[in-house]
Each structure stands twice: as C-alpha cells, then as structure tokens.
Amino acid sequence: MSVISLRLKEREMKRINELSKMIHKDKSTVARELIEYGWEFLMIKLYREGKLSLSTLATRLELSVSETLDLLAEFGIESPIGYDDYLKGFEVFK
C-alpha cells in the first residue's frame, strides 16, 4: 500500500471526522472509501454523459458488464442493453 500526504481544508477534515464517528471506522479507512466512491461516481457520470462505453466503465470499475449493469440500475440509470440482448449474450457465453 502506498502512502500519500494531503492538505485538507477544515470542511473536508470535519466531514471525514463526522463520517468516521457515524460509521465507526478510522479516518484513513473513511478517506479511502470516499476516494473509491468518488471514482465510481465520476465514472458513472462520464458514462451517463456518453463519454465512456459500458465496457470501458466496467473495466474502470473493475466489474463485469453484468455487475456494472446492476450498479447502474441501483442509480436509476437505464441499461443500454435490452433483455433479449442480455439473454443472447448469455447464450454466446455458454
């Protein structure tokens, strides 16, 4: 694991401290999780804006296409793949 030193604003530190207390995790873990959530959010935003393909999104999130579709559904983003296409893909996979 690498180490990085950051200068955080008072507001950012306050948020990390608050979240750390709320979810009973240490500040380093909270910071790493926030970075991961931020990465996911930005990648999904780029996908929604048409700047990433579904396969590129899946690769950047280190998920399968199926897992990525499930994640998109959690955020209310419609799948570009219809159910019939999904089933055809499943058949090809077999």
N, C-alpha and C positions, 0 to 999 in steps of 0.2 A: 504494500500500500504506500502510495506517495504522500508527502506532506506538502501543504500549501499554506502560506501565511496571507491573511486578508485583513484589510482595514474595513471595518463595517461601521455604518452610521449608527447612531444611537437607536433610531427606529428599528433598524434591522436586528440589532442585538436584543432589543426589547421583545421583538416578535419571536426570535429563537428561544429566549428565556421563557416566554409565556407558553409557547408550544411544548417546550421541554417539560414544564410542570404539568401541563394538561394531559400529555400522553405518557408521562413517567419514563422518559428516555433522556439520555445525556445529550448535551448540546451538540456534540460532534455528530452523533447519530442523526439528530434532527436536521442539522445543516446538510448532511449527505442526502437525506431523504428529500429535503426541499430542492436540492440540485437535481435529483432524479425526476421529481415531479415537474420541475420547470422544464427539463429536457423533453419529457413526454408531452407537456402542454405545447411547447413551441413546435415540436414535430407534427403534432396533430393539427395545430393551427396552419402550418405550412401545407399539410395535406389538404385541409378543407379549402384553402385558397388556391388549390390546383398546382402548387409548386413542387409537390412530391407525389410520386405514384404510390399505389398501395404496396407494391413490393419493396420500394425504397423505404417507405415508412416502416414496414415490418422489419427490414434489415436494420434500420437505425434504432428501432426499439428493442432489437434482439428478440423478436417474437416470430412465431409462424404467421402466415397470412390469416389462418383461421383465428388465432388468438388476437391478432390485430383487428379483425372484423368484430370480434366480441368486445374489444376495448372501445372501438368506435361506437358501437351500439350503446355502451354504457354512457357515452357522452351525447347520445342522441344524434349521431352523425350517420346518415343512411349509407348503406353499403352500395358500392358501385356494381356489385356482383349480384345478379338475381339468383333466386333459389335454384332454378333449373341449371344455371351455370355452375353453381356450387356443387350440385349433385353430379354433373358431368365431370367436374374436376375430381370429385371423389372417385368416380369410376376409372378415370385415367390413372389415378394414384394406385388403384388396386392392381 
